[in-house]
């Protein structure tokens, strides 16, 4: 009996390790796809001009991007893992298209610098969330509620066009996504930690959903940091 318990424990730990590795592998793959698509778009004046001169096309891209991530997050447990993976790839491509415009606003050097700052900050907070024994659920709940307010403030400032308010929003955004990165890292670990967990379609979809969450945290943290660190052309 004891031998069986040891075997089961070893199998569960191996499954947890595999699933957590998949979380960060899929997140990294999505970031790479987004980055290459953005660079390709930025070098294609024809494609950028086509989108910039057609506001309807830009709105379609933005709505499709938002709709896709909402659908994926809400329906991931009802669709196959393969379909969910393909939708995640499609979302990372769409995000790459819409993010290409940062290359028109900021210098390549400042974008690269901000990316590495984001990667370092994200890595530290994700590691902290993974190893800490402190319950971060309270911090996570506060960040989620504050995020709703941040979205409302951002929409309002689109019409007000207040530069000081934009700076404040960016600063709050950085703090929120730093906190959310640690919280989500801990939450993903908890979801994938069980005595009898194994690598199957259900747990892989949980891991994929975790990678989507961390991907979004990274992208948002990068964009908010870019407003502070980015040198405009």
N, C-alpha and C positions, 0 to 999 in steps of 0.2 A: 504493500500500500504506500509506504514511504517512497519507494522507488518510483512508483507511478506519479506521486505528487511532485517529485523532483523533476520528472520528465515533463509534466504538464506546466510546471513553473518555468522551466527553461524554454519550452515552446512558446509560452505567452510572452516572455521577455524578448524572444527573438522576433515574434510578430510585432510587438510594440516598436522595437528598434527599426524594423523594416517599414512600418507605416509612418513613423516620424521622419525617417529618411525620405520617404516618398513625398511627404508634405513639402519639405524644403526643395526637393528636386523639381517637383511640378511648379512650385512658385518661381524658382530660378529659371526654368524653361520658359514660363510665360513672360518673365521680365526680359529675357533674351529676345524672344519673338517681338515683343513690343518695341524694344530698342532698335532692332534691325529694320522693322517696318517704318518706324519714325525716321530713321536715317535715310532710308530709301525714298520716303515721301519728301523729306527735306531737300534731297538732291534733285527731285523732279519738279521743276518749276511748272511744268504743264499740269501735273496732277494737283499741285497746290493752288494754282490759279483757277483751275476748274472748280475746286471746292469753295474758294474764297469768293468767286464771282457768282456762285449759285447758293444763296442762303438756304433755299429749300433742301438742297442736298446735304448741307451741313447739319441742319436740324434733323434730317432723317438719320444721319450717322449717329448723332448724339442720342436721339430717342431709341434707336436700335441698340446702342451700347448700354443704356440704362435698362431698357426692357430685357435685354439678354441676361444681364447679371441678376436682375430680380427674378426672372423665370428660373434661372439655374439654381439660385439659392432656395427658392420655394419648392421646386419640383425635383430636386436632385434625387430624392429617395424613391421617386416614382418612375424615373427613367433609368436606362441601363448605364453602367459605368462608362462604356465606350462612347455613348451619346453625350454624357456629361463631360467627358474629356474633350471631345470634339467641339462642344459648345464653349468650353473654357479657352481652347485655342482660338476659336473664332472671336471671342471677346478680347483676347490679348491682341489680336490683329486689329480689330476695330479701335481699340484704345491706342494702338500705335499710330493709326491714321490721324486720330484727333489730336494726339500729343505732338505731332510733327510741327505744329505751329510755334512751339516754343523755340525752335531753331531760327525762326524769323524774328523773334523778340530778343533772345539772349545769345551771348557769344558761346561758341563751342567750348571754350576753356572753362567758363563759369558753369556750364551745364555738366561737364565732366567732373569738376570739383565738387559740385553739389551732389552729384550721384554718389561719389565716394564718401562724402560726409553722411549722406542718407544711409548708405550701406553700413557704415560703422555704427551709427546711432541705432539703426534697426537691429543689427546683430547683437549689440550690447543689451538692448531691452528685451529681445526675444530670448536671449540666454538667461537673463534675469528672471523672466516669467517662467522659464522652464525649470530652473534650479531652486528658486525660492520656495520656502515652506509657508510663507505668509499668504493668506487668502486674499487674492486681488479682486474678488467679485464686487466688493463695494466700490473700489476705484473704477472698475469696468462699467458698472451701472451709472456712476456719475458721468463718466466720459461719454457714454451712449446718450444720456439725456442732454448733456451739453452739446453734443454733435447735432442734435435736432435744432437747438437754438442757433448753432453756427450756420447751418444750412439756411435757416430763415433769414439770418442777418446777411448772409452772402447774397441771397435773392434780392433783399431790400436794397443792398448797396449797388446792385447792378443798375438800379434806377437813380440812386443818389450820386453815385460815382465819387464818393468821398475817399480821398487818398489816405487820410489818417485812419478812417474806419477800416479800410482795406488792410492797413498795416496791423491793426489790432486783431482783425479776423485771422490774419496769417499767423500771428504769434500764438493765438489761442489754438489754431489748427495744429500747429507743431506740437504743443503740449498734449492735446487730445490724442493725436495719433501715436505719440511716444507712449502714453499710458495705455492705449488700446493694443499696441503691439505686445506689451508685457502681459496684459490681461488675456488676450487671445492665445498667446503662446501657452500660458498656463491652462487655459480652457481646453485647448486641443490635446494637450498632454493628458488631462483628466479624462477626456472622452475616449482616448486610445489606451487608457490604462485600466485593465481588468484582469482578473485571475484566469479567465477562460477565453481571452481574446485571441482571434486568429485572423490571418489575412484572407479575406473573402470579398465578394463584391460589395457587401454592405459596409464593411470597415474601410475599404478603399474609397468608397464614396464619401465617408466621413472625413478621411484624410484629404481628399480632393477639395471638399468644401472648406477645410481648414487652410489649404494652400491658397484658395481664392480669397479668403478673408485676409491672410497675411499679405498677399499680392496687393490688394486694395489699400491696406495700411501703408505699404512701402510706396506705392504710387502717390498717394495723398501727402504723405510726409515729404516726399521728394518735391512735389509741386509747391507746397507751402514753404519749404526751405529755399526753394529757387527764388521766391519773391524777396527773400532777404539777402541771399548770397549771389544771385544772378546779376551779371553785368549786362545791361541793355545795349543793343547795338546803336 
